[in-house]
């Protein structure tokens, strides 16, 4: 994949992910307006987190990190990729059906593992009920993730990137109907989850069918390729498990502070916007591209793809991180403060968002560095690093909780993310030319940081000037939009003048 085509693919995935994140904002605005930071909201968020956590074991984490490189190399080598995909689809289906049945029986214990602070109050029973309704989502979304990996490996990114928008559209429609018809908001949210999973699976299955990969449910068979897939996926599953334990630590800490589950979740939603648009897009596009280049022996092309992906990631992520750090309260209050979500909730959420902003570049860099390992079918090394990251997170989050309260949860996540980046960077040394930073990247990074610093200073000053409009109900949306426009304009002017980012490159990518 040529650099300009790589950037174009990143923009394709990023644009669809941006739409999904905007719809996700609309969804969360409705949830917080109706439910605030109350027990129903916290119970639903924990229940919804359960299938999303485990899907990273079975699909987006372990399975896809092993499946995509093997599938990409079979495509590059003109091997029988279709049979391999069918076997993987059938095997994953069988495992998920059994796992879902067991999880439904064990739901109370899963809720305890997620949020032991719920024990003894109404949130526990609600979370258990909602968990049993939501959990079958893992079957549909994991199969959808496998099909998305297949589509990405064939260079078809749009359908897979568009699928998450369906769930958010259904959430918005369901919440609107619940409000109009007087349905129970919590029950409506829970039942929308499996329906959304079915819709996402249907979309990517149809796209795969049109691409010539019509996968069906068959009795699974253990082929040599599937055995190799399982061997490669096992360390990735353990690494994914460590990452999820990191998240569990944060939720456990938050569950002991009333409202903190919602505060951390809303802050997570805000920093996930740039992470999803940039980091996830890079991971989706870069992994199959690197896998094909390694199969073809194109080390120079691999190095160029890695450097351009890192460059565009940081060019978009560092200014986003700066904005989250300097104007967290205007972002949270304007977007979420209404109905049951109060000024107290906004202030607590803004503090969490500031900490996540510090970690945002690290979260994105992980997405750039991990494909260097996965493309080589090396899932063991990231596992070792993830274990170290787990220890860092646990020590920071649990150790600091008595001192700084719920803020220990995002702080532990941020510190662990930077530790993971340092380990991943050191581990690339034996990879040679493919993982080496080129002169263009080294020249542009300081300029990106300078342009972001200038933007942050301007945003901070503008937020003081617009302080009154940002808190006035009739004009606060216009004031926030103006703040965002100021930040974007200053960054891109500074980036263009300093040579941190060439707008001509972005225009060529968009035209493609």
N, C-alpha and C positions, 0 to 999 in steps of 0.2 A: 504494500500500500504506500503510494507516494505521500510525502509530507503534506501537500495541500489536500490530498484526498483524505488523509488521516484527520486533519483539522476539520474538514467538511463533515466527516463521520461523527467527530466529537460534537459539532454543532447540531447535527441531526438528533443525536441521543440527548444532548443537553437541552434542546428546545422542547422536546416532548417531556423530558423530566421536569423542566421549568413549569410547563402547563400542569403537570400532575401536582407539583408542589403548590402552585397557586390554588388549585382546586382543594388541595389538602388544607391550605390556610382557611379557605371558605368553610370547609368542614369543621375545623377546630374552632373557628370563630363562633359557629352555631352551637357546638357542644359546650364551649365555655359560657356562652350567653345563656343557654338553657340550664346548665348544671353547675356552673361556677367551678369551685375547687372542692365540691361536696363529695359525700360518700359514693353516690351513684357514678359520678365521673371517675373517681379513683378506682372503683370496682371494675368498670368497663375497660379502663386503660390497662389494668393488669391482665384482664381476661384476653384482650386483643393482643397484648404483648406475648402471650404464651405461644400461639401458633407462629407468630412472626419470629420469635426467638428460635424455635425448633426448625423452621424452614431453612435457616442458615446452616444447620447441620446437614440437611438432606438435599438442598438444592443450590441456593446461591453461594453457599460456602463450600462444603466438602465436595459435593457431587459435581457441581459445575466447574470448580477449579481443577478437577481431574478430568471431567468429560470434555470440556471445550478444547484443551490442548490435544487430546487423543483424536477427537473428531476432526479438528482442523488439520492435523497431520495426515489423517486418512484422506481428506479431501485433496490436500496438496499432492499426495502420492498416488492419487487415482485408485485408492483401495475401496472396499465395500463399506462406505460410511453409512449407508441406509440401514443395513442389517444391524450394525453396531448401535445406531440410534434406537432402533426398535427394541433390541435386547435391553438397553439401558432404561428405556421407558417402561417396559414390562417389569423389570426388576425393581425399579424405584416404586412403581405402583404397589407391588406386593408388600414391600417393606412398610410403606406408608399406611396401608389399610390396617395391618397388624398393629403398628405403633399408635394409630389414632384410637383404635378400640381400647388398648391398654391405658392410654392417657385419659380417656373419658372415665374409666373406672377409678383412676388414681387422681382425679382432679383436685380433691381437697388438699392432698399432699403437695401437688404442684403449686397451688395458691400459697401454701405455707412457704415453699421454697422461694417464691417470687416476692412475697410481702408478709413476713411473719408479724409485722406490726398490725395487721388486720385482725389477728386472733382476738376473739372476745368482743368484737363489735359487729355492726350490721354489714360492714364492707366485706367480711369474710364469706358469708352466705351468698351475697350478691355476686361476688367475684367467682365463686364456685359455679353458680347457675350460669352466669354469662360465659364462663370458660367452657362449659360443656356445649353451649350453643355455638361458640366461635371456633372451637378447636378443629372441626372437620375442614376448615379453611386451609389447613396445612396440606391436605391431600391435593386440592385444586391448585394452590399457588406454587407448590413444589414442582408439580408436573408442568405448570405454565413456565416456571423458571428454566426447566430443562429444555423445553421447546424454544424459549427465548435464547438460550445459549446456542442451540442449533442454528437459529436464524442469524444470530450475530456472527457465528463462524462462517456463514455463507455470504456475509456482507450485507445482509438485510436487517437494518437496525430499527426501522420506523415502527413496525407492529409491536415488537417487544417493548420498545420505549413508551409506546402509547398505552399499553395495557393497564398500567397502574392508574391512569386517569379514570378508567371505568369504575373502579371501586369508589373513588372520591365522588364521582358523579352520582352514583347510587346512594352514597351516604347523604349527600346534599338533598337529593330527591326524597329520601326516606324521612329525614329530619323535617323537611318542609311539610310533608304529608302528616307526620306525627303532630306537628304544631297545629295544622289546620283541622285535623280530625280528632284531636285529643288523645292520641295513643300515648302509651308509656314511652318516654324518651329512651330510657336505658334498654328496655326490651327491643325497641325498634333498632337501636344501634347494633345490638348483639345479633339479631337475625339478618341484618344487612351484610354481615361479614361473610358467611358462607355463600350467599347469593352473589356477592361481588367476586368471590373466588371462582365460581362457575363461569361468570361472564369473562373474566380475564383468561381462563383456560380456553374457552371457546374462541376468543379472538386470535390467540397465538397458534392454536391448533389449525385454524383455517388458513392462517398465513403460512404455516409449515406445509400444509396440504398443497397450497398453490405453488410453493417452492419445490414440490416434488417429493416431500417427505410426509407421507400419510401414515402416521403412527397410530396403532390400535392397541387395545388391551388384550394381551395374550398370556398364556401360561409361561412364567419366566423360565429361562434356561441358563445354566452357568457355563458360558463359553470361555475360552482362554482370554479373550479381550475383556470380558466382564470381570473375570478374576483379577486381571491386571488393573482394571478400573477400581475395583474394591481395595486392592492393595495400595494404590496411590491415594484413594479417597480417605482411607482410614486415618492417616496422620492429619489430613486437612480437617476431618470431622473433629478430631481431638483439639486441633487448633481453634476451630470454630467454637467448640465447647468452652475453651478457655476464654475466648472473646465474650461469649454469652455469660459466663460466670462473672466477668468484669461488669457487665450490665446488671446482672443480678445483685452484685454487691451494692451498686448505686441505688437500685430500687429498694433493696432491704433497708439501707440507710434512710432513704426518703420516706418509707412507709411508717417510720416511727415519729414523723412530724406531720400533723394535720395539714392537708392541702399540698404538701411538698411533691407528691406524685404528679399532681397537675402542673405545679410550677415548673418542675424539671421537664415534664413532657412538652409544655408549650415552648420552653427555651430550646429544647431539642428540635422541635419543629422548625424554629427560626434558623438555627445554624445548619439544619439538614437541607435547607434550600440551596445555598451555594455548594454544600457537600454533594448533594444529589445531582445538581446540574453539572458540576465540574468533575468531582472525584469519581462518582459512579460511572459517568460517561467515559472517562478515561479508562477505567478498569474494563468496561464492556468492550471498547474498541481495541485497546492495546493488547489484551491477552491473546485473542486469535491471530492478530497481526504478528506479534512476536513469535508465536508458535509456528506459523508458516515460514517466517524468515529463518528460524533456527533449522527447520527441516530442509530448507533450500541452501543452507550454509551462508546466508547473507548477513554477516556480522555488522558490516558498515550500515546497511539499511536498518538493522535492528537498533543500532546505536542512535541513528538519526531519529527513528520513531520514538524511542525512549526520551531523548532530549527534547524533541518538539512537544511531546505530551506533557512532560514536566514543566516546560516553559509556559505553555498556554494555561496549565493548571494553576501555577503560582501567579501568573499575571491576572487571573480572575479571582483567585482565592485570597491573596494577601490584602487587597483593598477591601474585600468583603469582611475579612477578619477585623480590619481596622475600624470599619463602620460598626460592627457588632460591639466593639470595645468602647467606642466613644459616644455612641448614641443608643444604648440599649433601651433606656426607659421610654423615649419617644416611640421607638419601634413597637414595644410591647403594649404600651398604653393605648396608642392609636388603633392598633390592629385588634386587640383583644379586650380592652377594658369597656365592658358594657354588660347590662343585665346582672347576672349573679357573679361576674368576675369584677372584683373591686380594685381600688387603688392600692390596697395592701397586697393583693395578688400580683398586680403589675410590678410593684417595687421588688418583691421577692423573686419574681421571674426574671427581671432585668439583671439582678445580681448573678443568677445562674447563667444567663446569656453572656455576660461579660467573660466569665470563666471559660465557657465553651468557645467564645471567640478567640481566646488565646490559643486554644488547641486546634482550631479549624485548619490551619496549614498542615499540621501533623496528620489529621484525619485524611486529608487529601493525598499527602505524600505516601501514606500507606497504600492507597489505591494505585499509585504509580509504581511503587517499588515491588509490591507483591507479584505482579505479573512476570517480573524477571525470574522469579523462582518457579512459579506455576507453569510457565512456558517450557521450562526444563523438566517438568514433571517432578519437581522437588517440593514436596509438601512437608517434609520432616523439619527442615530448617525453620520455616515460619512457625511451626509448632513449638520448637524450643524457645523462640523469641516470645511467643505469646504467653508461655508459662511465666517468663520473667516479668512480662507486662502485667499479668494477673497479680503477682506478688506486690508489685509497685502500687497497683490500684487498691488492693486490699489494705495495705499498710496505710496509705494516704487517706482513703475514705473512712475506714473504721476507726483508725487512730485519731483523726481530726474531728469526727462527728461530735464528740462531747465538747469540743472547743468552739467550732464554727457552725454546728448544726447541720441542716440539710445541704449546705453548700459544700460539704465534704464530698458529696456524691459527684457533682460535676468536676470538682478539683481533682479527685482521684482519676477520673476518666481522662482528663487533660494531661496530667503528669504521665500516666501510663502510655498515652498516645505518643508523646514525644520520646519516651524511652523506647518504644517499639520502632519508631523511625530511625533512631540512632543505631539500633541493632540491625535493622534491615539494611541500612546504608553500609555498615561495616561488613556485612555478610556478602555484599556484591563484589568484594575485592577479587576473588578467584574467577569471576565471570569474564574478565578480560574486556575487550573493546566494547561489547554490547552495552555494558553498564557504566561506561565511562562518560563523564560530563565533557561536552565539547566547548570550544572557545566561545561560540555564540551564546550559549547558556550562561557561562561564567561572566560574560560581559553584560548580559541583560539583567541578571538577578539583582545586582545593587541598584540598577535604575528602576526596577519594579518596586523595590522597597522605598526608594526616594519618592517616587510618584504617589505611592500609597500614604506615606507620611504627610506629604503636602495635602492630600485629600482629607486625611484625618483631622489635620489642623483646621482646615476650612469647615468641615462638618461640625466640629466642636464649637467654633465661633458662630456658625449659622444657627445651631441649636439654641444658643443663648439669645440670639436676635429674635428667633421665632418661638421663644418660650411661651408667650401668651397664646398665639394662634394654635400651637400644638396641644394646648389644654382647653381650647374652646370648641364645643361640640359641633358647631356649624361649619367650621373651617379647618378642623384638625387634619382631615384627610388631604386637603389641598396643601396644607403646610408640610405634611410628611412627604407628599409627592414632590414638593419643591426642594425639600432637603435631599431627597434621593437624586433628583436631577442635578442639583449642585454638585453632589459627590461624584456622580458619574462623569459629568462634564469636566470637572477639574482633574480627575484621574486620567481620563483619556487625552486631555490636552497635555498634561505633564508627561504622560507615557510617550506620546508622539514626539514631543520636543526633545525628550531625553533619549529617545531610541529604545525605550523599554518594550514597546509594542508597536508594531507597524499596522495601522488601520488598513492599508492596502492588502495585507495578508488575510485579514479577516474578511474583507470584501470579496477576495477571490474565493475563499472557502465558502462563503454564503452563496455566491453565484453557482458554485458546483452543486 
